[in-house]
Amino acid sequence: MSESECCESVRAESLMRIYHYLDGELTTTEIREISIHLEHCPSCHDEYEIEAMLKEVVRRSCGREEAPLGLKEKIRRRIAVEQVRWQR
């Protein structure tokens, strides 16, 4: 699959896989597949770099503070909305 095919036809799926990859929620095989894909797809690699940087900034900024009650659920709802939007 070429870079343009990846980024046009399965953009939402690629992004979700990157999020799961960053969160360590994949099998060893899936991690290997994504690593290979990121080596060959500059657009997905760029997206990965942005998301990795954002995750690190959030990690540093939040430190050991407690999240407000309900924040996790609010984030989950927002992710679900974005997933639907990307699939259209």
C-alpha positions in Angstrom: 0.0 0.0 0.0 1.4 3.4 -1.0 1.6 6.3 1.4 -1.3 8.1 -0.4 -3.5 5.0 -0.4 -2.9 4.5 3.4 -3.6 8.0 4.3 -6.7 8.4 2.1 -8.4 5.0 2.4 -7.7 4.0 6.0 -6.8 7.2 7.7 -9.1 6.6 10.8 -7.9 3.0 11.2 -4.2 4.1 10.9 -4.7 6.8 13.6 -6.5 4.4 16.0 -3.7 1.9 15.5 -1.1 4.6 16.3 -3.0 5.5 19.5 -3.1 1.9 20.6 0.6 1.5 19.6 1.5 4.5 21.8 -0.6 3.2 24.7 1.0 -0.3 24.5 -2.3 -1.9 23.9 -1.2 -4.2 21.0 0.2 -7.7 20.6 3.8 -8.2 19.7 2.8 -9.0 16.1 0.7 -5.8 15.8 3.6 -3.7 17.2 6.0 -5.2 14.6 3.5 -4.5 11.8 3.0 -0.9 12.8 6.7 -0.4 13.3 7.4 -1.6 9.7 4.5 0.5 8.4 5.8 3.6 10.1 9.2 3.1 8.5 7.7 3.1 5.1 4.9 5.6 5.4 6.1 9.2 6.0 2.6 10.5 6.6 1.8 8.0 9.3 5.2 8.4 10.8 4.7 12.1 11.0 1.3 11.5 12.7 3.0 9.1 15.1 5.6 11.7 16.0 3.0 14.3 16.7 0.9 12.0 18.8 4.0 10.8 20.7 5.0 14.3 21.4 1.5 15.3 22.6 1.4 12.3 24.9 4.7 13.2 26.4 3.6 16.8 26.9 0.4 15.7 28.6 2.4 13.2 30.8 4.8 15.9 31.9 2.1 18.5 32.5 -0.2 16.3 34.5 2.5 14.8 36.7 0.9 13.4 39.8 -2.2 15.5 39.9 -5.6 13.8 40.2 -7.9 14.2 37.2 -11.3 15.8 37.9 -14.1 13.3 38.5 -15.8 12.3 35.2 -12.8 13.3 33.1 -12.1 9.8 31.9 -15.7 9.2 30.8 -15.8 12.6 29.0 -12.6 11.7 27.1 -14.0 8.3 26.2 -17.2 9.9 24.8 -15.2 12.4 22.8 -13.0 9.7 21.4 -16.1 7.8 20.3 -17.5 10.9 18.6 -14.2 11.4 16.8 -14.0 7.8 15.7 -17.4 8.1 14.1 -16.5 11.3 12.4 -13.3 9.8 11.0 -15.2 6.8 9.6 -17.5 9.0 7.5 
